[in-house]
Each structure stands twice: as C-alpha cells, then as structure tokens.
Amino acid sequence: MFKKKRKFKYEEQVAENVLQRNFTADKPDDKYVTDITYLTGNRTRLYLSTILDVCTKEAVAYQISEVNDNKVVIDTLKKLKKKRDVKTP
C-alpha cells in the first residue's frame, strides 16, 4: 500500500548551519544536536524528540508525543532550558 505524498501550503524554514558538520566539542554543554525518531508498536506510533550533548553524547532532554509537530520540539527545548544553563547565540 502506497500513500500519496501531501503537498504543504507553507514554505520550508531552514535553520542556519551553525555547526558546519563539526560534531565535536571540547567541553560539555557547548554544543547540542537534536533529532526526532518514531517508535511503533501495538498499532500505535509515538515520536521521541531528543537533544544530545555533542561532547558527552548524553541525552540531556527528551519528550515523547503522539504527534510529530513543533510543540514536541518546543517542549523538549523547554526541558533542556530547565535542566541546563543554556545560552543562545
């Protein structure tokens, strides 16, 4: 069974490539990366949003959601900010 791709009405927003693929860090809490993956089981799909510390490879914040939307990402960032002293560029 194939699903037809949906066309979105909104333009894509692409963030600046700050790391330039330099995924190394000399100290913890210097650089973070994020990813969303999906988990399936029992006819359900959950989305896991994670933020990793590049230096320690530790998952410093995560959020699980039933929907893959901006809210799950924002909630993960809020958890990180609550746990760590995060500085923005």
MIMIVO-231100 format. One record per residue: residue in one letter; residue number from 1; x, y, z of N, C-alpha, C, O in turn. Coordinates in steps of 0.001 Angstrom, whole numbers, always signed. Layout:
<nodes>
{code->A&pos->NUM&n.u->X&n.v->Y&n.w->Z&ca.u->X&ca.v->Y&ca.w->Z&c.u->X&c.v->Y&c.w->Z&o.u->X&o.v->Y&o.w->Z}
...
</nodes>
This chain:
<nodes>
{code->M&pos->1&n.u->+844&n.v->-1175&n.w->+0&ca.u->+0&ca.v->+0&ca.w->+0&c.u->+890&c.v->+1238&c.w->+0&o.u->+1792&o.v->+1354&o.w->+830}
{code->F&pos->2&n.u->+647&n.v->+2144&n.w->-905&ca.u->+1417&ca.v->+3366&ca.w->-1006&c.u->+548&c.v->+4553&c.w->-639&o.u->-630&o.v->+4615&o.w->-992}
{code->K&pos->3&n.u->+1148&n.v->+5492&n.w->+74&ca.u->+431&ca.v->+6713&ca.w->+412&c.u->+905&c.v->+7829&c.w->-509&o.u->+2097&o.v->+7959&o.w->-786}
{code->K&pos->4&n.u->-30&n.v->+8617&n.w->-971&ca.u->+309&ca.v->+9748&ca.w->-1815&c.u->+947&c.v->+10831&c.w->-947&o.u->+452&o.v->+11133&o.w->+139}
{code->K&pos->5&n.u->+2047&n.v->+11413&n.w->-1428&ca.u->+2702&ca.v->+12475&ca.w->-675&c.u->+1797&c.v->+13697&c.w->-622&o.u->+1154&o.v->+14072&o.w->-1602}
{code->R&pos->6&n.u->+1775&n.v->+14299&n.w->+557&ca.u->+985&ca.v->+15517&ca.w->+718&c.u->+1818&c.v->+16721&c.w->+319&o.u->+3021&o.v->+16771&o.w->+577}
{code->K&pos->7&n.u->+1181&n.v->+17674&n.w->-302&ca.u->+1852&ca.v->+18923&ca.w->-624&c.u->+1500&c.v->+19922&c.w->+460&o.u->+330&o.v->+20092&o.w->+802}
{code->F&pos->8&n.u->+2514&n.v->+20583&n.w->+1001&ca.u->+2289&ca.v->+21543&ca.w->+2062&c.u->+2102&c.v->+22934&c.w->+1484&o.u->+2708&o.v->+23287&o.w->+472}
{code->K&pos->9&n.u->+1269&n.v->+23706&n.w->+2126&ca.u->+966&ca.v->+25055&ca.w->+1675&c.u->+1983&c.v->+26063&c.w->+2197&o.u->+1994&o.v->+27211&o.w->+1751}
{code->Y&pos->10&n.u->+2829&n.v->+25660&n.w->+3125&ca.u->+3752&ca.v->+26582&ca.w->+3766&c.u->+5165&c.v->+26385&c.w->+3226&o.u->+5547&o.v->+25285&o.w->+2826}
{code->E&pos->11&n.u->+5923&n.v->+27465&n.w->+3224&ca.u->+7314&ca.v->+27373&ca.w->+2811&c.u->+8125&c.v->+26706&c.w->+3915&o.u->+7813&o.v->+26839&o.w->+5099}
{code->E&pos->12&n.u->+9168&n.v->+25989&n.w->+3513&ca.u->+10047&ca.v->+25374&ca.w->+4500&c.u->+10873&c.v->+26441&c.w->+5184&o.u->+11260&o.v->+27437&o.w->+4572}
{code->Q&pos->13&n.u->+11137&n.v->+26224&n.w->+6453&ca.u->+12025&ca.v->+27105&ca.w->+7187&c.u->+13285&c.v->+26316&c.w->+7482&o.u->+13224&o.v->+25278&o.w->+8141}
{code->V&pos->14&n.u->+14414&n.v->+26784&n.w->+7013&ca.u->+15681&ca.v->+26097&ca.w->+7204&c.u->+16536&c.v->+26926&c.w->+8147&o.u->+16767&o.v->+28114&o.w->+7920}
{code->A&pos->15&n.u->+17000&n.v->+26282&n.w->+9205&ca.u->+17842&ca.v->+26970&ca.w->+10185&c.u->+19265&c.v->+27114&c.w->+9658&o.u->+19712&o.v->+26346&o.w->+8806}
{code->E&pos->16&n.u->+19952&n.v->+28100&n.w->+10177&ca.u->+21349&ca.v->+28319&ca.w->+9804&c.u->+22199&c.v->+27124&c.w->+10245&o.u->+21986&o.v->+26583&o.w->+11330}
{code->N&pos->17&n.u->+23143&n.v->+26718&n.w->+9426&ca.u->+24021&ca.v->+25585&ca.w->+9726&c.u->+25197&c.v->+26069&c.w->+10573&o.u->+26294&o.v->+26291&o.w->+10060}
{code->V&pos->18&n.u->+24958&n.v->+26229&n.w->+11860&ca.u->+25959&ca.v->+26782&ca.w->+12773&c.u->+27130&c.v->+25823&c.w->+12966&o.u->+28276&o.v->+26266&o.w->+13029}
{code->L&pos->19&n.u->+26870&n.v->+24530&n.w->+13060&ca.u->+27930&ca.v->+23555&ca.w->+13344&c.u->+28799&c.v->+23241&c.w->+12127&o.u->+29931&o.v->+22783&o.w->+12287}
{code->Q&pos->20&n.u->+28299&n.v->+23474&n.w->+10924&ca.u->+29045&ca.v->+23150&ca.w->+9703&c.u->+29588&c.v->+21720&c.w->+9754&o.u->+30725&o.v->+21466&o.w->+9356}
{code->R&pos->21&n.u->+28767&n.v->+20793&n.w->+10246&ca.u->+29083&ca.v->+19364&ca.w->+10357&c.u->+30272&c.v->+19077&c.w->+11290&o.u->+30870&o.v->+18005&o.w->+11205}
{code->N&pos->22&n.u->+30613&n.v->+20003&n.w->+12159&ca.u->+31667&ca.v->+19792&ca.w->+13154&c.u->+31002&c.v->+19256&c.w->+14427&o.u->+30651&o.v->+20022&o.w->+15325}
{code->F&pos->23&n.u->+30838&n.v->+17943&n.w->+14490&ca.u->+30125&ca.v->+17316&ca.w->+15598&c.u->+31081&c.v->+16885&c.w->+16705&o.u->+31000&o.v->+15763&o.w->+17204}
{code->T&pos->24&n.u->+31983&n.v->+17780&n.w->+17081&ca.u->+32877&ca.v->+17550&ca.w->+18216&c.u->+32799&c.v->+18772&c.w->+19127&o.u->+32509&o.v->+19882&o.w->+18680}
{code->A&pos->25&n.u->+33060&n.v->+18548&n.w->+20397&ca.u->+33070&ca.v->+19644&ca.w->+21370&c.u->+34089&c.v->+19319&c.w->+22450&o.u->+34249&o.v->+18160&o.w->+22832}
{code->D&pos->26&n.u->+34773&n.v->+20337&n.w->+22936&ca.u->+35809&ca.v->+20149&ca.w->+23958&c.u->+35261&c.v->+20107&c.w->+25377&o.u->+35908&o.v->+19581&o.w->+26282}
{code->K&pos->27&n.u->+34068&n.v->+20661&n.w->+25571&ca.u->+33500&ca.v->+20678&ca.w->+26921&c.u->+31997&c.v->+20423&c.w->+26852&o.u->+31355&o.v->+20730&o.w->+25848}
{code->P&pos->28&n.u->+31447&n.v->+19869&n.w->+27910&ca.u->+30003&ca.v->+19618&ca.w->+27956&c.u->+29209&c.v->+20928&c.w->+27868&o.u->+29701&o.v->+21992&o.w->+28243}
{code->D&pos->29&n.u->+27998&n.v->+20830&n.w->+27374&ca.u->+27070&ca.v->+21955&ca.w->+27256&c.u->+27555&c.v->+23039&c.w->+26304&o.u->+27088&o.v->+24177&o.w->+26366}
{code->D&pos->30&n.u->+28502&n.v->+22689&n.w->+25413&ca.u->+28989&ca.v->+23647&ca.w->+24433&c.u->+28171&c.v->+23575&c.w->+23147&o.u->+27863&o.v->+24602&o.w->+22542}
{code->K&pos->31&n.u->+27818&n.v->+22345&n.w->+22729&ca.u->+27029&ca.v->+22131&ca.w->+21517&c.u->+25996&c.v->+21051&c.w->+21764&o.u->+26247&o.v->+20063&o.w->+22453}
{code->Y&pos->32&n.u->+24824&n.v->+21266&n.w->+21181&ca.u->+23748&ca.v->+20283&ca.w->+21260&c.u->+23275&c.v->+19943&c.w->+19845&o.u->+23353&o.v->+20773&o.w->+18939}
{code->V&pos->33&n.u->+22794&n.v->+18737&n.w->+19672&ca.u->+22123&ca.v->+18335&ca.w->+18428&c.u->+20779&c.v->+17734&c.w->+18812&o.u->+20581&o.v->+17279&o.w->+19938}
{code->T&pos->34&n.u->+19873&n.v->+17742&n.w->+17863&ca.u->+18537&ca.v->+17243&ca.w->+18146&c.u->+18064&c.v->+16319&c.w->+17031&o.u->+18528&o.v->+16405&o.w->+15894}
{code->D&pos->35&n.u->+17149&n.v->+15449&n.w->+17371&ca.u->+16594&ca.v->+14540&ca.w->+16383&c.u->+15212&c.v->+14096&c.w->+16849&o.u->+14920&o.v->+14071&o.w->+18045}
{code->I&pos->36&n.u->+14379&n.v->+13753&n.w->+15891&ca.u->+13077&ca.v->+13155&ca.w->+16206&c.u->+13022&c.v->+11810&c.w->+15497&o.u->+13290&o.v->+11713&o.w->+14300}
{code->T&pos->37&n.u->+12677&n.v->+10793&n.w->+16241&ca.u->+12526&ca.v->+9460&ca.w->+15666&c.u->+11165&c.v->+8926&c.w->+16081&o.u->+10574&o.v->+9398&o.w->+17053}
{code->Y&pos->38&n.u->+10678&n.v->+7957&n.w->+15356&ca.u->+9382&ca.v->+7409&ca.w->+15729&c.u->+9536&c.v->+5985&c.w->+16231&o.u->+10408&o.v->+5231&o.w->+15796}
{code->L&pos->39&n.u->+8660&n.v->+5648&n.w->+17158&ca.u->+8623&ca.v->+4319&ca.w->+17770&c.u->+7263&c.v->+3719&c.w->+17450&o.u->+6230&o.v->+4358&o.w->+17653}
{code->T&pos->40&n.u->+7265&n.v->+2497&n.w->+16951&ca.u->+5986&ca.v->+1865&ca.w->+16640&c.u->+5824&c.v->+596&c.w->+17461&o.u->+6794&o.v->-82&o.w->+17800}
{code->G&pos->41&n.u->+4611&n.v->+308&n.w->+17757&ca.u->+4298&ca.v->-909&ca.w->+18481&c.u->+2825&c.v->-938&c.w->+18815&o.u->+2215&o.v->+92&o.w->+19101}
{code->N&pos->42&n.u->+2266&n.v->-2120&n.w->+18777&ca.u->+860&ca.v->-2288&ca.w->+19153&c.u->-76&c.v->-1350&c.w->+18387&o.u->-1028&o.v->-806&o.w->+18947}
{code->R&pos->43&n.u->+217&n.v->-1173&n.w->+17095&ca.u->-605&ca.v->-337&ca.w->+16208&c.u->-620&c.v->+1137&c.w->+16589&o.u->-1533&o.v->+1869&o.w->+16206}
{code->T&pos->44&n.u->+360&n.v->+1566&n.w->+17320&ca.u->+469&ca.v->+2981&ca.w->+17658&c.u->+1843&c.v->+3495&c.w->+17250&o.u->+2797&o.v->+2727&o.w->+17130}
{code->R&pos->45&n.u->+1929&n.v->+4775&n.w->+17044&ca.u->+3202&ca.v->+5400&ca.w->+16716&c.u->+3422&c.v->+6557&c.w->+17674&o.u->+2554&o.v->+7412&o.w->+17852}
{code->L&pos->46&n.u->+4598&n.v->+6568&n.w->+18288&ca.u->+4992&ca.v->+7656&ca.w->+19173&c.u->+6230&c.v->+8321&c.w->+18595&o.u->+7020&o.v->+7690&o.w->+17892}
{code->Y&pos->47&n.u->+6390&n.v->+9602&n.w->+18901&ca.u->+7537&ca.v->+10357&ca.w->+18414&c.u->+8420&c.v->+10737&c.w->+19597&o.u->+7946&o.v->+11267&o.w->+20602}
{code->L&pos->48&n.u->+9708&n.v->+10457&n.w->+19458&ca.u->+10688&ca.v->+10746&ca.w->+20506&c.u->+11581&c.v->+11878&c.w->+20020&o.u->+12343&o.v->+11721&o.w->+19066}
{code->S&pos->49&n.u->+11475&n.v->+13013&n.w->+20686&ca.u->+12318&ca.v->+14169&ca.w->+20387&c.u->+13447&c.v->+14189&c.w->+21418&o.u->+13193&o.v->+14202&o.w->+22623}
{code->T&pos->50&n.u->+14686&n.v->+14190&n.w->+20944&ca.u->+15838&ca.v->+14132&ca.w->+21849&c.u->+16816&c.v->+15253&c.w->+21563&o.u->+16971&o.v->+15688&o.w->+20422}
{code->I&pos->51&n.u->+17477&n.v->+15717&n.w->+22620&ca.u->+18577&ca.v->+16660&ca.w->+22494&c.u->+19798&c.v->+16003&c.w->+23116&o.u->+19771&o.v->+15582&o.w->+24273}
{code->L&pos->52&n.u->+20880&n.v->+15918&n.w->+22326&ca.u->+22118&ca.v->+15282&ca.w->+22784&c.u->+23212&c.v->+16321&c.w->+22982&o.u->+23329&o.v->+17271&o.w->+22208}
{code->D&pos->53&n.u->+24015&n.v->+16128&n.w->+24032&ca.u->+25220&ca.v->+16921&ca.w->+24230&c.u->+26294&c.v->+16334&c.w->+23320&o.u->+26597&o.v->+15144&o.w->+23410}
{code->V&pos->54&n.u->+26870&n.v->+17150&n.w->+22454&ca.u->+27841&ca.v->+16652&ca.w->+21474&c.u->+29094&c.v->+16117&c.w->+22159&o.u->+29660&o.v->+15125&o.w->+21699}
{code->C&pos->55&n.u->+29542&n.v->+16743&n.w->+23240&ca.u->+30767&ca.v->+16309&ca.w->+23919&c.u->+30587&c.v->+14968&c.w->+24632&o.u->+31386&o.v->+14051&o.w->+24445}
{code->T&pos->56&n.u->+29553&n.v->+14858&n.w->+25436&ca.u->+29373&ca.v->+13667&ca.w->+26275&c.u->+28521&c.v->+12590&c.w->+25610&o.u->+28464&o.v->+11458&o.w->+26091}
{code->K&pos->57&n.u->+27856&n.v->+12937&n.w->+24503&ca.u->+26925&ca.v->+12028&ca.w->+23804&c.u->+25738&c.v->+11637&c.w->+24684&o.u->+25069&o.v->+10639&o.w->+24417}
{code->E&pos->58&n.u->+25481&n.v->+12414&n.w->+25721&ca.u->+24395&ca.v->+12158&ca.w->+26657&c.u->+23096&c.v->+12793&c.w->+26150&o.u->+23102&o.v->+13908&o.w->+25627}
{code->A&pos->59&n.u->+21996&n.v->+12075&n.w->+26311&ca.u->+20680&ca.v->+12659&ca.w->+26024&c.u->+20342&c.v->+13569&c.w->+27201&o.u->+20054&o.v->+13088&o.w->+28298}
{code->V&pos->60&n.u->+20375&n.v->+14873&n.w->+26977&ca.u->+20183&ca.v->+15828&ca.w->+28067&c.u->+18723&c.v->+16238&c.w->+28226&o.u->+18342&o.v->+16784&o.w->+29261}
{code->A&pos->61&n.u->+17904&n.v->+15977&n.w->+27206&ca.u->+16473&ca.v->+16245&ca.w->+27307&c.u->+15747&c.v->+15401&c.w->+26268&o.u->+16270&o.v->+15132&o.w->+25187}
{code->Y&pos->62&n.u->+14538&n.v->+14991&n.w->+26616&ca.u->+13727&ca.v->+14252&ca.w->+25651&c.u->+12253&c.v->+14457&c.w->+25960&o.u->+11876&o.v->+14815&o.w->+27076}
{code->Q&pos->63&n.u->+11434&n.v->+14223&n.w->+24955&ca.u->+9992&ca.v->+14350&ca.w->+25082&c.u->+9357&c.v->+13324&c.w->+24155&o.u->+9819&o.v->+13130&o.w->+23030}
{code->I&pos->64&n.u->+8307&n.v->+12670&n.w->+24619&ca.u->+7574&ca.v->+11703&ca.w->+23805&c.u->+6192&c.v->+12286&c.w->+23518&o.u->+5546&o.v->+12855&o.w->+24399}
{code->S&pos->65&n.u->+5755&n.v->+12134&n.w->+22271&ca.u->+4466&ca.v->+12693&ca.w->+21875&c.u->+3763&c.v->+11740&c.w->+20912&o.u->+4400&o.v->+10913&o.w->+20259}
{code->E&pos->66&n.u->+2456&n.v->+11869&n.w->+20837&ca.u->+1682&ca.v->+11093&ca.w->+19868&c.u->+1650&c.v->+11762&c.w->+18505&o.u->+1239&o.v->+11148&o.w->+17521}
{code->V&pos->67&n.u->+2089&n.v->+13036&n.w->+18438&ca.u->+2116&ca.v->+13769&ca.w->+17175&c.u->+3496&c.v->+14372&c.w->+16942&o.u->+4167&o.v->+14810&o.w->+17877}
{code->N&pos->68&n.u->+3905&n.v->+14384&n.w->+15679&ca.u->+5179&ca.v->+14969&ca.w->+15302&c.u->+4910&c.v->+16402&c.w->+14844&o.u->+4622&o.v->+16652&o.w->+13673}
{code->D&pos->69&n.u->+5010&n.v->+17330&n.w->+15786&ca.u->+4750&ca.v->+18722&ca.w->+15461&c.u->+5754&c.v->+19621&c.w->+16188&o.u->+6622&o.v->+19143&o.w->+16919}
{code->N&pos->70&n.u->+5618&n.v->+20917&n.w->+15972&ca.u->+6539&ca.v->+21857&ca.w->+16606&c.u->+6441&c.v->+21828&c.w->+18129&o.u->+7428&o.v->+22096&o.w->+18815}
{code->K&pos->71&n.u->+5284&n.v->+21513&n.w->+18658&ca.u->+5097&ca.v->+21505&ca.w->+20111&c.u->+6032&c.v->+20510&c.w->+20791&o.u->+6587&o.v->+20813&o.w->+21848}
{code->V&pos->72&n.u->+6214&n.v->+19339&n.w->+20208&ca.u->+7094&ca.v->+18347&ca.w->+20834&c.u->+8536&c.v->+18867&c.w->+20867&o.u->+9264&o.v->+18606&o.w->+21824}
{code->V&pos->73&n.u->+8946&n.v->+19591&n.w->+19841&ca.u->+10293&ca.v->+20160&ca.w->+19804&c.u->+10431&c.v->+21272&c.w->+20842&o.u->+11410&o.v->+21316&o.w->+21587}
{code->I&pos->74&n.u->+9454&n.v->+22164&n.w->+20886&ca.u->+9480&ca.v->+23277&ca.w->+21852&c.u->+9481&c.v->+22737&c.w->+23281&o.u->+10211&o.v->+23242&o.w->+24134}
{code->D&pos->75&n.u->+8671&n.v->+21716&n.w->+23546&ca.u->+8638&ca.v->+21117&ca.w->+24885&c.u->+9988&c.v->+20506&c.w->+25255&o.u->+10407&o.v->+20589&o.w->+26410}
{code->T&pos->76&n.u->+10672&n.v->+19895&n.w->+24290&ca.u->+12000&ca.v->+19326&ca.w->+24549&c.u->+12994&c.v->+20438&c.w->+24869&o.u->+13804&o.v->+20307&o.w->+25786}
{code->L&pos->77&n.u->+12932&n.v->+21523&n.w->+24120&ca.u->+13818&ca.v->+22667&ca.w->+24380&c.u->+13551&c.v->+23282&c.w->+25751&o.u->+14484&o.v->+23688&o.w->+26444}
{code->K&pos->78&n.u->+12286&n.v->+23350&n.w->+26141&ca.u->+11941&ca.v->+23876&ca.w->+27467&c.u->+12516&c.v->+22990&c.w->+28571&o.u->+12987&o.v->+23494&o.w->+29591}
{code->K&pos->79&n.u->+12479&n.v->+21676&n.w->+28370&ca.u->+13067&ca.v->+20763&ca.w->+29354&c.u->+14569&c.v->+20981&c.w->+29472&o.u->+15123&o.v->+20978&o.w->+30571}
{code->L&pos->80&n.u->+15223&n.v->+21170&n.w->+28328&ca.u->+16660&ca.v->+21422&ca.w->+28342&c.u->+16965&c.v->+22711&c.w->+29093&o.u->+17869&o.v->+22753&o.w->+29927}
{code->K&pos->81&n.u->+16214&n.v->+23753&n.w->+28798&ca.u->+16448&ca.v->+25046&ca.w->+29439&c.u->+16245&c.v->+24964&c.w->+30952&o.u->+16945&o.v->+25628&o.w->+31717}
{code->K&pos->82&n.u->+15284&n.v->+24146&n.w->+31373&ca.u->+15009&ca.v->+23967&ca.w->+32803&c.u->+16169&c.v->+23250&c.w->+33509&o.u->+16502&o.v->+23561&o.w->+34652}
{code->K&pos->83&n.u->+16784&n.v->+22270&n.w->+32795&ca.u->+17832&ca.v->+21450&ca.w->+33392&c.u->+19231&c.v->+22093&c.w->+33306&o.u->+20066&o.v->+21875&o.w->+34184}
{code->R&pos->84&n.u->+19483&n.v->+22875&n.w->+32261&ca.u->+20835&ca.v->+23375&ca.w->+31977&c.u->+20828&c.v->+24876&c.w->+31832&o.u->+19790&o.v->+25489&o.w->+31581}
{code->D&pos->85&n.u->+22018&n.v->+25471&n.w->+31995&ca.u->+22191&ca.v->+26903&ca.w->+31769&c.u->+22484&c.v->+27090&c.w->+30278&o.u->+23642&o.v->+27108&o.w->+29861}
{code->V&pos->86&n.u->+21429&n.v->+27228&n.w->+29490&ca.u->+21572&ca.v->+27283&ca.w->+28038&c.u->+21737&c.v->+28726&c.w->+27587&o.u->+20952&o.v->+29601&o.w->+27954}
{code->K&pos->87&n.u->+22761&n.v->+28958&n.w->+26793&ca.u->+22993&ca.v->+30285&ca.w->+26237&c.u->+22665&c.v->+30233&c.w->+24754&o.u->+23050&o.v->+29290&o.w->+24062}
{code->T&pos->88&n.u->+21962&n.v->+31232&n.w->+24269&ca.u->+21626&ca.v->+31288&ca.w->+22845&c.u->+22579&c.v->+32217&c.w->+22131&o.u->+23055&o.v->+33187&o.w->+22721}
{code->P&pos->89&n.u->+22874&n.v->+31934&n.w->+20846&ca.u->+23821&ca.v->+32783&ca.w->+20108&c.u->+23272&c.v->+34171&c.w->+19852&o.u->+23948&o.v->+35001&o.w->+19244}
</nodes>
